[in-house]
Amino acid sequence: MKNVLDTLTERGFIKQVVFEEDLRKLLETEKTTFYVGFDPTADSLHVGHYIAIMAMAHMQRAGHKPIILIGGGTAYIGDPSGRADMRGMMSAETIARNGEYFKKQLSRFLSFEGANAAIMADNADWLKNINYLDFLRDVGVHFSVNKMLAAECFRSRMEKGLSFMEFNYMLLQSYDFLMLYKKFGCRLQMGGNDQWSNMLFGADLIRRKEREDAFAVTFTLLENSAGEKMGKTQKGALWLDANKTTPYEFYQYFRNIEDAKVAECLRLLTFMPVAEIEELTRNKDERINAAKARLAFEVTKLIHGAHAAEEAGRQSVGAFEGGASGGDMPVKEVEGDAGMQVAELLALIELASSKTDARQLIAGGGVRINGSKVSGFNSIIGDYTDDNEFVLHKGKKGRWRVVLK
């Protein structure tokens, strides 16, 4: 049977591995328990979590056991990794509620039943009642301050200021790994590349205290060709919650990604066989659009289900191939009449964050009604159509059928 580490490498997941050959042998000879940590500071996961989720799914399909660690304890402090400021603190009730939302979303990818059923854990269970003196004596003694300060997650914060509270985060995350080893036999931590330093210290802590092997693997980031994180829209993050990012918006995001990233996204974000992906993306001309449509469908299906993906696909075709009548393009219903300002309409149906933002869109020439460019800040709908149904264009890639009620 193929080693899951080879599967992850072939599909482009792996960024860094510590003790790779030993880990390879472990994954070949044992059903390994591993964990990925999730920050519970929002009530939904987003595309930034997607690669880790898919990697967990590949691991579980290969027979290994995932632990989803909710940072209920560390959320009281905030992880300084990759941040220029200190994160705000949260209530226990909010953290618990967000963890339940995560489990529901993760259930589309991971099984919580069977021999290698996924486990939900919360580090608040062992961190909230910790004795600080005992912690310093048992855990802190194994950490070098010089090595900690050399870690990128701390070094990048030194100029703006790093609180002692945040400085403890590395020790706490390392302690998480140790506790998961003791409670569940967890030998592997996986996560984003910005966690590399924390993960190394955690694996080292297990080796020092338990005299057992422990491992760390980080994943590549989902980036565009300019090296910027993908998954951001004009409205903000690309959420996995349909109430935050609709299936149509989700579909359209991947339908419109740059040509150069299609093959990579298909390998990372779908379960399609690599050979099929290579065949689908070997043509770099206009035929790449078929691969984009397949990517958009497969990813939306995984997140929202086949029905929602099919509907989003029909809406996309209706918006861009259905002509002025609208076809199956997405519908926005709003209370109003032809006397409403176009800027107000854009804000009401959330195609602009405010009337000011809407006016900037209009000034840039990016708004049209039934093909006619909206040209004035104070233009009303009636300047362009007398109908209570019309097609609203936002930029080159956004079309909606608007119904005035």
C-alpha positions as CSV (number, residue, x, y, z in Angstrom):
1,M,0.0,0.0,0.0
2,K,1.3,3.5,-0.9
3,N,2.7,5.4,2.1
4,V,0.4,8.3,2.9
5,L,3.5,10.6,3.1
6,D,4.1,9.8,-0.6
7,T,0.5,10.7,-1.4
8,L,0.8,14.0,0.4
9,T,4.1,14.8,-1.3
10,E,2.8,13.9,-4.7
11,R,-0.2,16.1,-4.3
12,G,2.0,19.0,-3.1
13,F,1.0,19.2,0.6
14,I,4.4,18.9,2.3
15,K,6.5,21.9,3.1
16,Q,8.7,20.7,5.9
17,V,9.2,17.4,7.8
18,V,11.4,16.6,10.8
19,F,12.9,13.1,10.9
20,E,11.3,12.2,7.6
21,E,12.7,8.7,7.2
22,D,11.7,7.7,10.7
23,L,8.2,9.1,10.2
24,R,7.9,7.3,6.9
25,K,8.7,4.0,8.7
26,L,6.2,4.8,11.4
27,L,3.4,5.5,8.9
28,E,4.2,2.2,7.1
29,T,4.2,0.0,10.3
30,E,1.7,1.6,12.6
31,K,-1.7,3.3,12.5
32,T,-0.5,6.6,13.7
33,T,-2.4,9.1,15.8
34,F,-1.8,12.7,14.7
35,Y,-3.2,16.1,15.4
36,V,-3.9,19.5,13.8
37,G,-4.8,22.5,15.9
38,F,-7.6,25.0,15.1
39,D,-8.0,28.5,16.5
40,P,-11.6,28.9,17.6
41,T,-11.8,32.7,17.1
42,A,-14.5,32.6,14.4
43,D,-17.7,30.6,14.1
44,S,-16.6,29.0,10.8
45,L,-13.6,27.6,9.2
46,H,-12.3,29.2,5.9
47,V,-10.2,28.4,2.9
48,G,-7.1,29.0,4.9
49,H,-7.9,25.8,6.8
50,Y,-8.8,23.8,3.7
51,I,-5.3,22.3,3.0
52,A,-4.9,21.1,6.5
53,I,-8.5,19.6,6.4
54,M,-7.7,17.8,3.1
55,A,-4.4,16.4,4.5
56,M,-6.2,15.1,7.5
57,A,-8.7,13.4,5.2
58,H,-5.9,11.7,3.2
59,M,-4.3,10.6,6.5
60,Q,-7.6,9.1,7.8
61,R,-8.3,7.4,4.5
62,A,-4.9,5.7,4.9
63,G,-5.9,4.3,8.3
64,H,-4.4,6.9,10.6
65,K,-6.3,8.6,13.5
66,P,-6.9,12.3,13.5
67,I,-7.3,14.6,16.5
68,I,-8.9,18.0,16.0
69,L,-7.5,20.1,18.8
70,I,-9.6,23.2,19.5
71,G,-7.4,25.9,21.2
72,G,-9.9,26.7,23.8
73,G,-7.1,27.3,26.4
74,T,-4.6,29.1,24.2
75,A,-7.4,31.3,22.7
76,Y,-7.4,33.0,26.1
77,I,-3.9,34.2,25.1
78,G,-3.6,34.3,21.3
79,D,-1.0,32.9,19.0
80,P,1.6,35.5,17.9
81,S,2.7,33.4,14.9
82,G,2.2,35.4,11.7
83,R,0.6,38.3,13.4
84,A,1.8,41.9,14.0
85,D,-0.6,42.5,16.9
86,M,-2.0,40.8,19.9
87,R,-5.3,38.9,19.4
88,G,-8.3,39.7,21.5
89,M,-9.4,37.2,24.2
90,M,-12.7,35.2,24.0
91,S,-15.3,33.8,26.4
92,A,-15.5,30.1,27.1
93,E,-19.0,30.0,25.7
94,T,-18.0,31.4,22.4
95,I,-15.0,29.1,22.1
96,A,-17.2,26.0,22.8
97,R,-19.9,27.1,20.3
98,N,-17.3,27.7,17.6
99,G,-15.8,24.3,18.2
100,E,-19.2,22.7,17.5
101,Y,-19.5,24.6,14.3
102,F,-16.1,23.3,13.3
103,K,-17.0,19.7,14.0
104,K,-20.1,20.0,11.7
105,Q,-18.0,21.4,8.9
106,L,-15.2,18.9,9.4
107,S,-17.7,16.0,9.3
108,R,-17.9,16.4,5.5
109,F,-14.2,15.3,5.3
110,L,-13.6,13.2,8.4
111,S,-15.4,10.3,10.0
112,F,-16.1,10.5,13.7
113,E,-17.0,6.8,13.8
114,G,-15.1,3.5,13.4
115,A,-11.7,2.2,14.4
116,N,-9.8,5.4,13.5
117,A,-12.6,7.8,14.3
118,A,-11.6,11.4,14.5
119,I,-11.4,12.9,18.1
120,M,-12.3,16.4,19.1
121,A,-10.2,17.7,22.0
122,D,-9.9,21.1,23.7
123,N,-6.7,22.2,25.3
124,A,-8.6,24.1,27.9
125,D,-9.2,20.7,29.6
126,W,-5.6,20.6,30.7
127,L,-4.4,24.2,30.5
128,K,-7.1,26.1,32.5
129,N,-6.2,24.4,35.8
130,I,-2.5,24.2,35.4
131,N,-0.2,25.0,38.3
132,Y,2.2,27.6,37.0
133,L,5.1,26.7,39.4
134,D,4.8,23.0,38.5
135,F,4.6,23.9,34.8
136,L,7.8,25.9,34.9
137,R,9.6,23.2,36.8
138,D,8.3,20.3,34.6
139,V,8.1,22.0,31.2
140,G,9.8,25.4,31.2
141,V,13.1,23.8,32.2
142,H,13.4,22.2,28.8
143,F,13.2,25.5,26.8
144,S,16.0,27.8,25.9
145,V,15.0,31.4,25.8
146,N,17.8,32.1,23.2
147,K,16.3,29.5,20.9
148,M,12.8,30.8,21.4
149,L,13.8,34.4,20.6
150,A,15.4,33.1,17.4
151,A,12.1,31.6,16.2
152,E,10.5,33.7,13.4
153,C,7.1,33.9,15.2
154,F,8.8,35.8,18.0
155,R,11.5,37.6,16.1
156,S,9.0,39.3,13.8
157,R,7.2,40.7,16.8
158,M,10.1,42.1,18.8
159,E,10.1,45.6,17.2
160,K,6.4,46.2,18.0
161,G,6.5,44.5,21.3
162,L,5.8,40.9,22.5
163,S,3.9,40.5,25.8
164,F,5.1,37.9,28.3
165,M,1.6,36.3,28.0
166,E,2.2,35.6,24.3
167,F,5.8,34.5,25.0
168,N,4.3,31.6,26.9
169,Y,2.4,30.4,23.8
170,M,5.2,28.2,22.5
171,L,5.5,26.4,25.8
172,L,1.7,25.9,26.0
173,Q,1.5,24.5,22.4
174,S,4.4,22.2,23.1
175,Y,2.6,21.0,26.3
176,D,-0.5,20.3,24.1
177,F,1.6,17.9,22.1
178,L,2.9,16.2,25.2
179,M,-0.6,15.9,26.7
180,L,-2.0,14.5,23.5
181,Y,0.8,11.9,23.5
182,K,0.0,10.9,27.0
183,K,-3.8,10.8,26.5
184,F,-4.1,9.4,23.0
185,G,-0.6,8.2,22.0
186,C,-0.3,11.1,19.5
187,R,3.1,11.0,17.8
188,L,2.7,13.5,15.0
189,Q,1.6,17.2,14.8
190,M,0.6,18.6,11.4
191,G,-0.2,22.2,10.5
192,G,0.6,25.4,8.7
193,N,4.2,26.4,8.0
194,D,3.9,29.4,10.3
195,Q,3.7,26.9,13.2
196,W,7.0,25.2,12.4
197,S,9.0,26.5,15.4
198,N,6.2,25.7,17.8
199,M,5.9,22.2,16.4
200,L,9.6,21.5,16.6
201,F,9.7,22.5,20.3
202,G,6.7,20.2,21.0
203,A,8.3,17.2,19.3
204,D,11.5,17.9,21.2
205,L,9.6,18.1,24.5
206,I,8.1,14.6,24.0
207,R,11.6,13.2,23.1
208,R,13.1,14.8,26.2
209,K,10.4,13.9,28.8
210,E,9.1,10.6,27.4
211,R,12.1,9.3,25.5
212,E,9.9,8.6,22.6
213,D,9.9,9.7,19.0
214,A,7.6,12.5,17.9
215,F,7.3,14.2,14.5
216,A,6.2,17.4,12.8
217,V,4.9,18.1,9.3
218,T,4.0,21.5,7.9
219,F,1.8,22.1,4.8
220,T,2.4,24.5,1.9
221,L,0.3,27.6,1.8
222,L,-2.4,28.3,-0.8
223,E,-0.9,31.2,-2.7
224,N,-1.3,33.0,-6.0
225,S,1.6,33.5,-8.4
226,A,2.5,36.7,-6.7
227,G,3.0,34.8,-3.4
228,E,-0.1,36.3,-1.7
229,K,-2.5,34.1,0.3
230,M,-5.5,32.9,-1.7
231,G,-9.0,32.8,-0.3
232,K,-9.6,36.5,0.1
233,T,-12.5,38.2,-1.6
234,Q,-13.8,41.8,-1.7
235,K,-16.1,40.8,1.2
236,G,-13.2,39.3,3.2
237,A,-12.3,35.6,3.9
238,L,-13.8,32.8,1.8
239,W,-15.7,31.0,4.5
240,L,-16.9,27.4,4.5
241,D,-20.2,28.5,6.0
242,A,-22.9,29.1,3.4
243,N,-24.3,31.9,5.4
244,K,-21.0,33.8,5.2
245,T,-20.0,32.9,1.7
246,T,-22.7,31.5,-0.6
247,P,-22.1,28.4,-2.6
248,Y,-22.3,30.5,-5.8
249,E,-19.6,32.9,-4.5
250,F,-17.5,30.0,-3.4
251,Y,-17.9,28.4,-6.8
252,Q,-17.1,31.6,-8.7
253,Y,-13.9,32.1,-6.7
254,F,-12.4,28.9,-7.9
255,R,-14.0,29.2,-11.4
256,N,-12.0,32.4,-11.8
257,I,-8.6,31.6,-10.4
258,E,-5.5,32.2,-12.5
259,D,-4.7,29.5,-15.1
260,A,-1.3,28.8,-13.5
261,K,-2.9,27.6,-10.2
262,V,-5.6,25.3,-11.6
263,A,-3.5,22.0,-11.5
264,E,-2.1,22.8,-8.0
265,C,-5.6,23.5,-6.6
266,L,-7.0,20.3,-8.1
267,R,-4.2,18.3,-6.4
268,L,-4.6,20.0,-3.1
269,L,-8.3,20.7,-2.8
270,T,-10.0,17.7,-4.4
271,F,-9.7,13.9,-4.3
272,M,-9.4,13.6,-8.0
273,P,-6.6,11.1,-9.1
274,V,-3.3,12.9,-10.1
275,A,-3.3,11.2,-13.5
276,E,-6.7,12.6,-14.3
277,I,-5.7,16.1,-13.1
278,E,-2.6,16.0,-15.3
279,E,-4.7,15.0,-18.3
280,L,-7.4,17.7,-17.6
281,T,-4.8,20.5,-17.2
282,R,-2.3,19.6,-19.9
283,N,-3.7,22.2,-22.3
284,K,-2.8,25.8,-21.4
285,D,-5.1,27.5,-23.9
286,E,-8.9,28.2,-23.6
287,R,-9.4,24.5,-22.8
288,I,-8.2,25.2,-19.3
289,N,-11.7,26.7,-18.6
290,A,-13.1,23.1,-18.5
291,A,-10.5,22.4,-15.7
292,K,-11.5,25.5,-13.8
293,A,-15.2,24.5,-14.0
294,R,-14.3,21.1,-12.7
295,L,-12.2,22.5,-9.9
296,A,-15.1,24.9,-8.9
297,F,-17.6,22.0,-8.9
298,E,-15.4,19.5,-7.0
299,V,-14.5,22.0,-4.2
300,T,-18.0,23.3,-3.8
301,K,-19.3,19.8,-3.7
302,L,-17.0,18.9,-0.9
303,I,-17.9,21.9,1.1
304,H,-21.6,22.3,0.4
305,G,-22.8,19.1,-1.2
306,A,-23.5,18.0,-4.8
307,H,-26.9,19.7,-5.1
308,A,-25.4,23.1,-4.1
309,A,-22.5,22.6,-6.4
310,E,-24.8,21.8,-9.3
311,E,-26.9,24.8,-8.6
312,A,-23.9,27.1,-8.4
313,G,-22.7,25.7,-11.7
314,R,-26.0,26.4,-13.4
315,Q,-26.0,29.9,-11.9
316,S,-22.5,30.5,-13.2
317,V,-23.5,29.4,-16.7
318,G,-26.6,31.5,-16.5
319,A,-24.6,34.6,-15.4
320,F,-21.9,34.3,-18.1
321,E,-23.5,32.3,-21.0
322,G,-27.2,32.9,-20.5
323,G,-27.5,36.2,-22.2
324,A,-29.3,39.3,-21.0
325,S,-32.4,37.5,-19.8
326,G,-30.5,36.1,-16.8
327,G,-31.2,32.4,-17.1
328,D,-30.2,30.6,-14.0
329,M,-27.9,33.3,-12.7
330,P,-28.1,34.0,-8.9
331,V,-31.0,36.2,-7.8
332,K,-31.0,39.1,-5.4
333,E,-34.4,40.2,-4.1
334,V,-34.7,43.6,-2.5
335,E,-37.5,45.9,-1.3
336,G,-37.5,49.0,-3.6
337,D,-38.5,50.6,-6.8
338,A,-37.0,52.3,-9.9
339,G,-36.3,55.4,-7.8
340,M,-33.7,53.7,-5.7
341,Q,-30.1,54.9,-6.1
342,V,-27.9,52.3,-7.7
343,A,-25.3,52.9,-5.0
344,E,-27.9,52.1,-2.3
345,L,-28.9,49.0,-4.2
346,L,-25.3,47.7,-4.3
347,A,-25.0,48.2,-0.5
348,L,-28.3,46.6,0.3
349,I,-27.6,43.4,-1.7
350,E,-24.0,43.3,-0.2
351,L,-22.2,43.7,-3.5
352,A,-20.5,46.7,-1.8
353,S,-19.6,47.2,1.8
354,S,-21.2,50.7,1.9
355,K,-22.7,53.4,-0.3
356,T,-19.2,55.0,-0.3
357,D,-17.7,51.7,-1.6
358,A,-20.6,51.5,-4.1
359,R,-19.8,55.0,-5.5
360,Q,-16.2,54.0,-5.9
361,L,-17.3,51.0,-7.9
362,I,-19.5,53.2,-10.1
363,A,-16.7,55.8,-10.5
364,G,-14.4,53.0,-11.7
365,G,-16.9,52.0,-14.4
366,G,-17.5,48.6,-13.0
367,V,-21.3,48.7,-12.6
368,R,-23.8,48.1,-15.4
369,I,-27.5,47.5,-15.6
370,N,-28.7,45.3,-18.5
371,G,-25.4,46.1,-20.3
372,S,-25.6,49.9,-19.8
373,K,-22.8,51.4,-17.7
374,V,-23.9,53.3,-14.6
375,S,-22.2,56.6,-14.9
376,G,-23.3,58.9,-12.1
377,F,-22.9,58.7,-8.3
378,N,-26.5,59.6,-7.7
379,S,-27.9,57.5,-10.6
380,I,-31.2,55.7,-9.9
381,I,-32.3,52.4,-11.3
382,G,-34.9,54.1,-13.4
383,D,-32.2,55.8,-15.4
384,Y,-31.4,52.4,-17.0
385,T,-34.5,50.3,-16.8
386,D,-38.3,50.5,-16.1
387,D,-38.6,46.8,-15.3
388,N,-38.6,45.4,-11.8
389,E,-36.3,42.6,-12.9
390,F,-32.9,43.3,-14.5
391,V,-29.3,42.0,-14.8
392,L,-26.8,43.8,-12.6
393,H,-23.1,43.6,-13.6
394,K,-20.3,44.2,-11.1
395,G,-16.9,44.1,-12.8
396,K,-16.2,41.5,-15.5
397,K,-17.0,38.4,-13.4
398,G,-20.1,39.2,-11.5
399,R,-23.7,39.1,-12.7
400,W,-26.9,38.9,-10.7
401,R,-30.6,39.0,-11.6
402,V,-32.1,41.7,-9.4
403,V,-35.8,41.5,-8.5
404,L,-37.4,44.6,-7.0
405,K,-40.4,43.8,-4.7
